[in-house]
């Protein structure tokens, strides 16, 4: 390894004055300098200078791009430009998502010699063990989070598209929480639950005497969300007759209460969500094209739970804390394997309901297979394939045992491949002892 060249004192002094965590790296991924904010957030008890950035932030032995992640330094070497990525970092306080902005510095000959890396924490999401927030570490979740981090600081309209129960409202709340409007209201409009006759007055408000029953003046949801975010849930259910009025609000930033003449100004950021294919509805004439383009400034697909299987262990643990906060519930490996094998047509909402039922069926502290719904167990049995057939001659009990063992081994292999922490942390995550985990790993050996 070549010797580490000391950075210019002026550059080190400049980094030290910055409030956000910053480091200076060379082309070999070595940290040449780190400011106080970085040392406090990422350093722990050891000095970071002279160490590789990927070793400090990820505990990797190789650069991020060689470990299956996007490496901003490698990308910047290739493009010669500033690069930005979202990474899950190890910190002394636990795992945390960080926005990383990497800027190349050129020498007198024009070649890239150093890189300044800026870290910006993203407190709306976590990997495993921080405060409640969006939860996950799968590639699909990370892609979602990267889009959220990019659009949140702006006032651009966002359209969240995904299946029912996938967590679109949580994503909308995260966009609000990461925006400059976070201290102002986050107001939800359930477009599917409002009849056409009430939609306009609920959204815009009404004056006294505007219609039968309007005995008092009532501000609308737009006024309630003033300065904050207005979340239009299931926007595809808005009647055509109301769509033109919503379009006028977006285009002019103004509206009138029902029965009123005063032109009022709206100060809201719009986030919309739908499980419908709005582009198809536009072609069929069921949704206005001009409104679609206004709402779809920044589209974000929200992935279904079946595309986030790597997130299930963390989601299960967190949801159990929420549905049974006074109990320290864990999930047995066979039950966890069964949960991993299910497709969740109702997504995260279905998982939560399933775990709440299981917690009520479980008298102890360990949720087992028998505590899960019968339809879930039947579904897993139907996918057993050759394993179940091979055991048929020995009776149903032998077939079931083989099926559960295979499911458990498949799940454990997946978790071992994706888990970045220690075996002790994985054992705690699965609700078993470290000795039991090592025994199961030995049983998996051919």
C-alpha positions, 0 to 999 in steps of 0.5 A, spaced: 500 500 500 502 506 498 503 511 503 498 516 505 499 523 503 497 528 508 492 533 506 493 541 505 492 544 512 487 549 509 482 544 507 482 540 513 481 547 517 475 548 512 472 541 513 472 542 520 468 548 520 462 545 516 456 543 521 454 536 517 459 530 517 464 530 512 471 526 510 476 527 505 478 521 501 483 519 496 482 514 490 484 508 494 478 509 499 482 511 504 480 517 509 485 522 509 481 527 514 474 527 518 471 533 521 468 533 528 461 532 526 463 525 522 468 523 528 462 524 533 457 520 528 461 515 525 468 514 529 466 511 535 472 510 540 477 509 534 480 514 529 477 514 522 483 517 519 487 512 515 482 507 514 478 505 508 471 509 508 467 502 506 470 499 513 468 505 517 461 506 514 459 498 512 464 494 516 466 491 509 472 488 507 472 490 500 469 497 497 461 497 496 461 496 489 464 489 490 459 488 496 453 489 491 452 496 493 452 502 489 459 506 491 459 513 490 467 514 489 467 508 484 461 512 480 465 519 481 471 516 478 467 513 472 463 520 471 468 525 473 462 528 476 459 529 483 455 523 485 449 522 490 447 515 493 443 512 499 447 508 504 445 504 510 451 505 515 453 502 521 454 508 527 455 507 534 448 509 535 446 503 530 444 502 523 442 509 520 440 511 512 445 516 510 444 521 504 451 521 501 454 526 496 461 525 493 465 531 490 471 530 486 477 534 487 482 535 481 489 536 481 493 541 477 493 537 471 486 536 471 486 529 474 481 527 480 486 526 486 481 527 492 474 526 494 470 530 499 464 526 502 458 529 505 453 525 510 446 527 511 442 523 516 435 521 513 431 520 520 425 518 517 428 511 515 432 505 519 435 498 517 433 495 524 435 498 531 433 505 531 427 509 532 420 507 529 420 509 522 420 506 515 423 500 516 427 496 511 434 494 507 432 490 501 434 493 494 426 495 493 426 499 499 432 502 498 430 504 491 424 507 494 427 511 500 432 514 495 426 517 491 423 519 497 430 523 499 430 526 493 423 529 492 422 531 500 426 537 500 422 540 494 415 542 493 414 538 487 407 534 487 408 526 488 404 521 486 405 514 490 402 508 486 402 501 489 397 496 491 392 497 497 396 496 504 403 497 501 404 503 506 403 509 501 400 513 507 407 512 511 411 514 505 407 520 504 408 522 511 415 520 511 416 525 505 412 530 509 417 529 515 423 530 511 420 536 508 421 544 510 414 543 511 415 538 517 413 542 523 406 544 519 400 540 518 399 533 515 392 532 512 389 526 509 383 526 504 380 519 503 378 521 496 374 514 496 370 515 502 367 522 500 361 522 496 361 527 490 356 531 494 360 532 500 367 532 496 367 540 494 365 542 501 370 538 505 376 540 501 374 547 500 370 549 506 363 552 505 360 559 507 354 559 512 347 558 508 351 555 502 346 549 502 341 545 506 344 544 513 350 549 512 348 552 519 355 555 520 361 557 516 366 551 515 374 551 513 376 546 508 381 541 509 386 545 504 385 551 510 387 545 515 393 543 511 396 551 510 403 551 510 404 543 510 402 537 506 395 535 503 395 528 502 390 525 497 389 518 498 386 514 493 386 520 488 383 515 482 376 515 486 375 523 485 369 524 480 370 527 474 366 533 475 371 534 481 377 533 478 377 540 474 376 544 480 382 540 483 386 542 477 384 549 478 387 549 485 393 546 482 394 551 476 392 557 480 394 556 487 387 559 489 380 556 491 373 559 493 369 556 499 362 553 497 357 559 497 363 564 497 366 569 493 372 571 496 378 568 492 383 564 497 390 562 496 392 555 498 399 554 501 400 546 501 404 541 498 400 535 494 402 528 495 397 523 492 396 516 492 392 510 488 392 503 487 389 504 480 392 505 473 391 512 472 394 512 465 389 507 463 384 511 466 386 517 462 386 513 456 379 510 457 376 517 459 375 516 466 381 521 469 383 527 466 389 527 462 391 534 465 390 533 472 394 526 471 400 530 469 400 535 474 399 530 480 405 525 476 410 530 477 414 526 481 412 518 481 414 513 486 412 506 485 411 503 492 413 496 492 408 490 494 411 486 500 412 480 496 418 484 493 421 486 500 422 479 503 429 481 506 425 486 510 420 481 513 424 479 519 425 487 521 418 488 519 415 482 524 419 484 530 417 492 529 410 490 528 410 485 534 412 491 538 406 495 536 401 490 536 403 487 543 407 493 546 407 490 553 410 483 551 416 481 549 414 476 543 419 473 538 417 468 532 420 461 532 424 459 526 419 454 523 413 460 523 418 465 521 420 460 515 412 460 513 411 468 514 417 468 509 414 463 504 407 467 504 405 472 498 401 477 502 396 480 497 394 485 503 401 487 504 404 490 510 396 491 512 395 484 512 402 482 515 400 486 521 393 483 522 396 476 521 401 478 527 396 481 531 391 475 531 398 470 532 399 474 538 392 473 541 393 466 540 400 465 543 400 465 551 407 464 551 413 469 548 414 465 542 409 465 536 409 458 533 406 455 527 400 453 530 399 460 532 398 462 525 392 462 521 390 455 518 390 458 511 397 460 511 399 454 513 395 450 507 398 455 502 405 453 505 404 446 504 401 447 497 408 449 495 412 444 498 413 440 491 417 434 491 419 435 498 412 433 501 411 427 495 418 424 497 415 423 505 408 421 503 410 414 504 411 415 511 405 419 513 403 426 513 407 427 519 413 426 516 411 430 510 410 436 514 416 435 518 420 435 511 416 441 509 417 445 515 425 443 515 426 445 508 422 452 509 426 453 515 433 452 511 431 456 505 429 462 510 435 461 514 440 461 508 437 467 505 437 471 512 445 469 512 446 471 505 443 478 507 445 479 514 450 484 515 451 484 523 453 478 527 451 471 529 448 474 535 444 479 532 441 475 527 439 470 533 436 475 537 432 477 531 430 470 530 428 469 537 433 464 538 439 463 542 446 463 539 447 456 540 441 454 537 443 458 531 449 455 530 446 448 530 441 450 525 447 452 520 450 445 522 444 442 520 444 445 513 451 443 511 450 438 505 
